[in-house]
Amino acid sequence: METKRLILRKWTEEDAENLYKYAKDPDVGPAAGWPPHKSIEESRAVIRDVFNGAECYAICEKENNQAIGAVELKLKGHTDMTDREDECELGYWLGKPFWGRGYMPEAAAALLQRGFEELGMTTIWCGYYDGNQKSRRVQEKLGFQYDHSFEADLAPLIHEVRVCHASKMTKVIRKMEDIHA
Ligand SMILES: CC(C)(COP(=O)(O)OP(=O)(O)OC[C@H]1O[C@@H](n2cnc3c(N)ncnc32)[C@H](O)[C@@H]1OP(=O)(O)O)[C@@H](O)C(=O)NCCC(=O)NCCS
């Protein structure tokens, strides 16, 4: 997938060094519920075992195709936000040097479009942990609507219970008569 400034492509083990560079930062993973990476080997294992979802993508700048973050639609069985086939959860993070350029709204908008138009989703969920204003703002920019809050137990990744605020976006299905009105 391509956006104005970005390429979204599958992760490969060759991305391990870049992943480690950004994922060792304590300001990145914990905000999203996972601990900072401790080695390139750990990053390689994450690429192999975690970033292997059908709709998990590395975010790259067009100029160099280097992975700088991830965006994913977590499908049925890989999210606890829903157990429906036609619903999924959007997740994302970006390396700190790239924050504040509107990259995540740009990347996520492309994946949301794919979710609704190509994957047949009717509702896409997205959450942020209490206090994560940057992520709240991304969801607001994308047009997510607040739905409910719940206590999320982050074990075994992080031994914390946090309040998660869940929002959703619903596909607008236009009836033919509305279009011709
Ligand atoms: C949340 C995140 C993906 C945002 O990505 P992004 O591409 O920087 O998003 P935007 O450029 O649209 O910035 C969103 C908001 O973050 C804040 N922000 C951006 N850069 C910032 C910086 N360097 N320092 C502090 N706040 C910053 C601003 O409030 C901004 O809103 P604005 O554009 O109205 O000013 C990124 O901050 C991140 O990866 N954070 C850590 C992991 C995480 O929280 N993941 C989401 C889990 S739910």
The ligand as a Gaussian input file, in Angstrom:
#p B3LYP/6-31G(d) Opt

LIG

0 1
 C        0.584000       7.796000      18.997000
 C        1.583000       7.946000      17.841000
 C        1.458000       6.740000      16.941000
 C        1.245000       9.215000      17.070000
 O        1.846000       9.195000      15.776000
 P        2.189000      10.551000      14.981000
 O        2.481000      10.181000      13.592000
 O        3.197000      11.317000      15.738000
 O        0.790000      11.319000      15.057000
 P        0.550000      12.880000      14.752000
 O        1.702000      13.467000      14.033000
 O       -0.807000      12.967000      14.162000
 O        0.512000      13.507000      16.223000
 C       -0.572000      13.223000      17.097000
 C       -0.459000      14.094000      18.351000
 O        0.676000      13.688000      19.108000
 C        1.241000      14.842000      19.768000
 N        2.661000      14.883000      19.414000
 C        3.188000      14.740000      18.186000
 N        4.527000      14.759000      18.232000
 C        4.857000      14.909000      19.524000
 C        6.088000      14.995000      20.210000
 N        7.253000      14.916000      19.578000
 N        6.066000      15.132000      21.559000
 C        4.898000      15.196000      22.218000
 N        3.678000      15.131000      21.602000
 C        3.671000      14.985000      20.284000
 C        0.471000      16.048000      19.299000
 O       -0.515000      16.330000      20.281000
 C       -0.212000      15.557000      18.038000
 O       -1.466000      16.187000      17.793000
 P       -1.521000      17.501000      16.829000
 O       -1.090000      17.036000      15.472000
 O       -2.937000      17.929000      16.894000
 O       -0.549000      18.493000      17.404000
 C        3.042000       8.029000      18.373000
 O        3.106000       9.105000      19.271000
 C        3.494000       6.758000      19.062000
 O        3.922000       5.819000      18.424000
 N        3.437000       6.722000      20.426000
 C        3.930000       5.587000      21.211000
 C        3.158000       4.299000      20.956000
 C        1.667000       4.483000      21.101000
 O        1.204000       5.232000      21.953000
 N        0.908000       3.756000      20.270000
 C       -0.538000       3.793000      20.322000
 C       -1.034000       2.849000      21.318000
 S       -2.797000       2.961000      21.465000

